[in-house]
Amino acid sequence: MTKQFQLSKDMIMSAIGMASPKAAELLAEYGLHCLTCFANQFDTLEQGAMVHGMDDDEIEDMITEVNKELLK
């Protein structure tokens, strides 16, 4: 059995896109179109979300919701 992909706030944005295109699509729904950004090679999910004005609680909620969707 393969392990299901799960987001965490310390993941590099470009790695998320390579590992799970669905996760990247779901993050785009939150306004994080980071895969087309030059910073995607070194910014973490948390850093990208903060640049887009999200606070810690919003980031945690987003990660929880995206991970729930990835399990479907």
N, C-alpha and C positions, 0 to 999 in steps of 0.2 A: 504494500500500500504506500503510495506516495504522500508526502506531507503536503497539506493544503497551504497555499501562499497566505501569509498574514503580514499586514502592514505594521510597521512600528515607526515612531517619530524620528529615529536616528538613521533610517534608510536613505541612501543617496537617490535623488529623484531619477536619474538616468537608469539606475539599477531596478527601480520599481517598474519602469516602462518595459525594460527587457524581460523581467521575470513575470510580469502580469499586465498585459495590455488592458485587460478588463479593469484592473485597479487604476490604471492611468485614466481610463475613460470615466470612472466614477469620481476620481479626484477633479477632473475637468468640470464636472457638474458643480463642484464647490468653488469654481473659479480658479483652480490651480492648473493652468495650462503650461506647466513647467517643462514638459518634455520638449517644447520648442524654444525654450529659453537657453541662452548661452551658459547660464549658471547651473544647469541641470547636472553637470559632471561633478560638481563639488558641494552643492547645497543639499542638505537633508530635507526630508519632508517637513520637519518642524521649522527649519529656517525659511523654506519657501512659503509655508502657511503664515508665518509671522510677517514676512514681507508684504503679504496680501492682507494684513490687518487682523489676523485671527489671534485670539488670546489662548492661553493654555487649555482652558476648559473647552473652547470651540475645537481646538486641535484634537483633544482626546475624544470628544463626541464624534468628530468626523472619522477618526480612525476606527472607532467602535462600529459606526454605521457602515463604513466601507468593508470592514472585515466581515460583518454579518451578511452583506450582499455577496461577498466572495464565496461564502459557504453554500449559497443556493445552487 
